Amino acid sequence: MADDADDRGPALRGLLEEGLEDALRRVRGEGGRLGDRASQLLGGLLSELGVVQRQEHEDIELRIAQLEHRLRLLEDRADDRDGAAASGEET
């Protein structure tokens, strides 16, 4: 009888470990889905409240930087024209 218990011990331990690993995988999977859903809900709520999200903010910053660059190019071109006109040259 003691031999039977010794034989079942490793098998039982293997089954328990397998069951625990399976349970942990499921919990982690559900946790990820719950986290995703919570993020979606929070994002929707913040949007309804008019709060700008990080990606939107970064997009706006990029567009502003692009506009500032274009404006500098136009100002430089206008300065070049003014300098050429002042020296009597035509462009």
Disulfide bonds with the S-S distance in Angstrom:
none
